[in-house]
Amino acid sequence: MRPRQLWETTGILVVFVVFVLILAATVENFATPINIRTILVSVSVVGMVACTMLFCLAGGDFDLSVGSTVALGGVIAALVVNKTGSLAYAVLIPVCVGAVVGMVNGFFIAKVGINALITTLATMQIVRGSAQLASGGSSIGVSNESFAALGQTFWLGLPTPVWLMIGFFIIFGVLLNKTLFGRNTLAVGGNPEAARLAGIAVARTKIAVFTLQGMVAAFAGVVLASRVTSGQPTAGLGLELQVISACVLGGVSLTGGVGTITGVIVGVLIMGVLENAMGLLNIQAFWKLVISGSVLLLAVTLDRLKHKASLRRKAERV
């Protein structure tokens, strides 16, 4: 493998390892088992949503409504479990609602032809408003023990949300690398017209991707509501930028056609470690916003440079 190819495939992992080693040596209490567990729990929602954002980005689109869908999923779960006492309904109904949100996004993007920015920006506001209407604008407390167990129990020393995140990484990694659906998604993102000529149902693939995105975001909202024992209509604010940043840091191309689940895992962990380190160093919230925004800008810039380099190499081969 050439040095350039080796860097493109493992560079982000090397950066992550070096970053963690520096923090472990310089930041007090960073490398403790409790803090590591705290980091993993804090990124569990971002990690779950990033699994399907990977498919959106690899397919040439993105979804800005995921944070709102997380909030709506948590609010509906709280309402349902308080009304019925059923954990199954509290998971199933929000996931179905999330599927509808995703399907609507996919329909307007793939069938009507409205770009992803406008479509998901509109649904972001619609879904957030729906969460506010359903909750009356305030948090909905939940005292159901079985519901709380989903987000607060431990297994083999790790909280359930972390295991759920790991499970999602495995499932969507297999889906991307070992199934026709995953290959079709990458093909659609790489060249939609060529994919269509090859017999791939481009519109159907995009709708399926966005439907999965809505389902996973709503489920992540249920898990978050379980963790904090309440459905909060303000949950997930800014989550979409965290998720996209993590994906792009992990090497997922904003132009579509490129992405790996391993890169996404590393990107998610980098975002979590950065946020945790800023907290341990008592950095002001205003500076956290500046740093987070700078990371997003850096990630997008690196993606653009990689894309230009790829085009240049293709031109040289021709």
Protein Blocks (a to p, Z undefined) as FASTA:
>chain_A
ZZklmmmmmmmmmmmmmmmmmmmmmmghklpmklmmmmmmmmmmmmmmmmmmmmmmmnop
acfklmmmmmmmmmmmmmmmmmnopaklmmmmmmmmmmmmmmmmmmmmmmnopafklmmm
mmmmmmmmmmmmmnnopacddfbfklmmmmmcceehiafklmmmmmmmmmmmmmmmmcmk
lmmmmmmmmommlmmmnopafklmmmmmmmmmmmmmmmmmmmmmmmnopacfkgoihklm
mmmmmmmmnopafkgoiacfklmmmmmmmmmmmmmmmmmnopafklmmmmmmmmmmmmmm
mmmmmmmmmmmmmmmmZZ
